[in-house]
Amino acid sequence: MVNILRVVEALPHGFDVMCAEAAAEGVRNMAILAVEFGSKDDPFADPGALFAAIMDGDLAGVGGVTRETGLTEPAMRMRRLYVRPAFRRTGVASALAGAMMQQGFQTAPLLTLNAAASPAAPPFWEAMGFVPVNWPRATHALRL
């Protein structure tokens, strides 16, 4: 069973292990998250949010939502979704995405994301209801 928790004060226990696994795969977004979270300009501050997925007591993945900038309408951006290799194909990503989407739609009727970093990302987000767009900073969007 996957438990989704909102990360508030500090990155969750086990984040360092997850960050190392991401780096070993050539994924930079966890190192970026480590710098962003809790900083003076933390993009995950309210109304944004960062979520952790816990499975069998271990940190399985993280993902967050932040304000989208540069659009003419209110929007939130899905970002920094990462699931550790040992927890993939177990529902962790879908559970995290669901929490991220719920939080995002509480603030704005439009969600955006950039799925260009991984070939697995576009099909995943499209299965979650997002549609491809050709916007300067986004590859996919979903309207409420």
C-alpha distance (Angstrom), angle and dihedral (degrees) to the residues before:
residue distance angle dihedral
M1 . . .
V2 3.80 . .
N3 3.80 119.7 .
I4 3.80 116.6 -161.2
L5 3.80 115.9 -153.7
R6 3.77 130.0 -178.0
V7 3.80 111.2 -120.4
V8 3.78 109.3 -135.9
E9 3.79 118.2 157.7
A10 3.80 108.0 13.5
L11 3.77 138.7 7.2
P12 3.82 110.0 -87.2
H13 3.78 125.7 -92.5
G14 3.79 108.1 -87.0
F15 3.80 94.7 31.5
D16 3.81 90.8 120.3
V17 3.82 90.6 57.5
M18 3.79 91.3 47.1
C19 3.80 91.0 47.7
A20 3.82 90.3 52.9
E21 3.82 91.4 48.8
A22 3.80 90.4 50.5
A23 3.80 91.7 49.2
A24 3.81 90.3 49.9
E25 3.81 87.7 56.7
G26 3.80 91.4 48.7
V27 3.80 91.9 -108.3
R28 3.81 111.4 144.1
N29 3.80 100.7 -177.9
M30 3.82 95.8 89.5
A31 3.81 92.1 54.1
I32 3.80 88.2 49.5
L33 3.81 90.5 48.8
A34 3.81 90.4 52.0
V35 3.81 88.8 58.5
E36 3.81 96.2 41.7
F37 3.80 101.5 45.7
G38 3.78 113.1 88.4
S39 3.81 93.3 2.9
K40 3.80 122.4 133.2
D41 3.81 88.9 -97.9
D42 3.82 96.3 38.0
P43 3.83 104.3 172.6
F44 3.81 90.3 -159.0
A45 3.81 93.0 64.5
D46 3.81 115.6 116.9
P47 3.01 125.8 -33.3
G48 3.77 82.7 29.7
A49 3.78 121.1 64.4
L50 3.77 142.9 -167.8
F51 3.79 120.4 -143.5
A52 3.80 132.3 -162.7
A53 3.80 125.2 -154.7
I54 3.78 114.7 -145.1
M55 3.78 120.2 -166.0
D56 3.80 123.3 178.4
G57 3.81 89.2 -14.1
D58 3.81 94.5 -55.0
L59 3.78 130.2 108.7
A60 3.80 102.2 -107.7
G61 3.80 100.9 174.2
V62 3.78 149.0 -31.1
G63 3.77 137.5 -140.8
G64 3.76 138.2 167.4
V65 3.74 147.7 -168.8
T66 3.80 127.3 -138.4
R67 3.78 138.0 175.2
E68 3.78 112.6 -75.7
T69 3.78 113.7 -131.7
G70 3.75 130.2 -161.0
L71 3.79 98.9 41.0
T72 3.78 126.5 111.7
E73 3.82 92.0 -130.0
P74 3.81 132.9 50.3
A75 3.79 111.7 -85.3
M76 3.78 142.0 159.0
R77 3.80 125.4 -141.5
M78 3.79 126.2 -136.8
R79 3.78 109.9 -139.2
R80 3.77 149.4 161.1
L81 3.80 96.1 24.8
Y82 3.79 109.4 167.3
V83 3.79 131.7 159.5
R84 3.79 121.2 -166.9
P85 3.82 112.9 -113.7
A86 3.83 94.0 -114.6
F87 3.82 90.4 57.6
R88 3.79 100.8 46.0
R89 3.80 119.7 120.5
T90 3.81 90.8 24.1
G91 3.82 99.5 100.9
V92 3.81 95.3 -96.7
A93 3.81 95.4 119.7
S94 3.80 92.7 47.4
A95 3.80 91.9 48.6
L96 3.80 91.7 49.6
A97 3.80 92.6 45.3
G98 3.80 89.9 50.6
A99 3.81 91.9 54.0
M100 3.80 91.0 45.5
M101 3.80 92.2 49.8
Q102 3.80 93.1 47.6
Q103 3.81 91.1 51.4
G104 3.80 92.2 45.7
F105 3.78 94.8 49.9
Q106 3.82 90.3 51.6
T107 3.81 86.8 67.8
A108 3.80 107.1 29.8
P109 3.81 140.5 12.9
L110 3.82 92.8 -129.4
L111 3.81 130.6 63.8
T112 3.80 123.9 -169.6
L113 3.78 136.3 -175.5
N114 3.77 142.8 171.2
A115 3.80 111.8 -125.8
A116 3.80 96.8 173.8
A117 3.81 97.1 107.1
S118 3.81 97.6 71.8
P119 3.79 133.8 33.0
A120 3.82 88.6 -140.7
A121 3.82 93.3 55.8
P122 3.84 102.4 73.1
P123 3.83 95.5 53.1
F124 3.81 90.7 44.9
W125 3.81 94.5 51.6
E126 3.80 92.2 41.9
A127 3.82 88.6 54.5
M128 3.82 86.2 53.6
G129 3.83 89.2 56.8
F130 3.81 102.4 -95.4
V131 3.79 118.4 136.7
P132 3.80 127.3 -147.5
V133 3.81 115.7 -99.5
N134 3.77 132.7 -179.6
W135 3.80 100.0 -135.3
P136 3.80 125.6 143.3
R137 3.84 95.9 -107.3
A138 3.79 103.3 15.4
T139 3.78 135.8 66.8
H140 3.82 96.5 -176.0
A141 3.80 139.7 26.9
L142 3.78 139.4 -176.8
R143 3.80 127.2 -161.2
L144 3.78 124.5 -153.7
